[in-house]
Amino acid sequence: MPLATLQQQIAAAAGPARNVRLLAVSKLQPASAVAALAAQGQQAFGENYVQEAAAKIAELAALGLEWHLIGHLQSNKAELAAQVFDWVQTLDRPKLVSALAQHRPAARGALNVLIQVNIDDEDSKHGCQPDEIPALAAAIAAQPQLRLRGLMAIPAPFPDAARRLSALARMKALFDTLAATHPQADTLSMGMSADFAEAIAAGSTMVRVGSALFGPRPTP
Ligand SMILES: *Cc1c(COP(=O)(O)O)cnc(C)c1O
């Protein structure tokens, strides 16, 4: 759908009192598609693969866009990720805290990070367990090169709405608990093309939308 239509749907779901950010998920989309959306005013883009993103980020550097890593981060890609991204949304283990902090170039300022939570405890998904959040948050807060901004989740796409809403509500509760001790945590990243309105109703502050915006992804 056109960017303006999506923006209207997000605003309608959020209501007048809340501002929900849109992250345009551009994985596997060419740099030209990103540039076209940027020309319409979209500022923040999400990428899943560090190397693909690094090339796009370099190509589009003149546009001054904000880039988020939303794909699983292998430790051996942490150095490049810390150099090229503005946000890493998929921090899910202690090893990444030190790797990202160590490699963040001082000139780039602190790297914004979200802790990814495996909220439905799926074997196929990355992310920490809910009870691991406090220790990870403390480790991040101890690193001046990192700024803890909140939580991210990819809830399971259960056909049963009650099960989907349960995961979203549990994430909102975890986020509120985190923000009570880490007031700089202002971002709850959940909601994709299929469920962004539901996620916003449950308290999401950032939705990550790909196919609804760009159309089907090209196959790699
Ligand atoms: C691909 C992806 C999205 C976007 O998915 P769509 O269904 O195309 O909107 C959002 N978040 C993550 C983590 C993704 O990998």
PDBQT file of the ligand as one rigid body, heavy atoms in Angstrom, charges set to zero:
ROOT
HETATM    1  C1  LIG A 301      10.859  -9.260   7.524  1.00  0.00    +0.000 C 
HETATM    2  C2  LIG A 301      10.619  -8.735   8.895  1.00  0.00    +0.000 A 
HETATM    3  C3  LIG A 301       9.604  -7.789   9.148  1.00  0.00    +0.000 A 
HETATM    4  C4  LIG A 301       8.628  -7.313   8.101  1.00  0.00    +0.000 C 
HETATM    5  O1  LIG A 301       7.771  -8.340   7.760  1.00  0.00    +0.000 OA
HETATM    6  P1  LIG A 301       6.494  -8.061   6.803  1.00  0.00    +0.000 P 
HETATM    7  O2  LIG A 301       5.575  -9.177   7.122  1.00  0.00    +0.000 OA
HETATM    8  O3  LIG A 301       7.012  -8.068   5.421  1.00  0.00    +0.000 OA
HETATM    9  O4  LIG A 301       5.947  -6.740   7.202  1.00  0.00    +0.000 OA
HETATM   10  C5  LIG A 301       9.497  -7.296  10.438  1.00  0.00    +0.000 A 
HETATM   11  N1  LIG A 301      10.316  -7.703  11.426  1.00  0.00    +0.000 NA
HETATM   12  C6  LIG A 301      11.283  -8.611  11.218  1.00  0.00    +0.000 A 
HETATM   13  C7  LIG A 301      12.151  -9.016  12.345  1.00  0.00    +0.000 C 
HETATM   14  C8  LIG A 301      11.459  -9.161   9.957  1.00  0.00    +0.000 A 
HETATM   15  O5  LIG A 301      12.419 -10.081   9.767  1.00  0.00    +0.000 OA
ENDROOT
TORSDOF 0
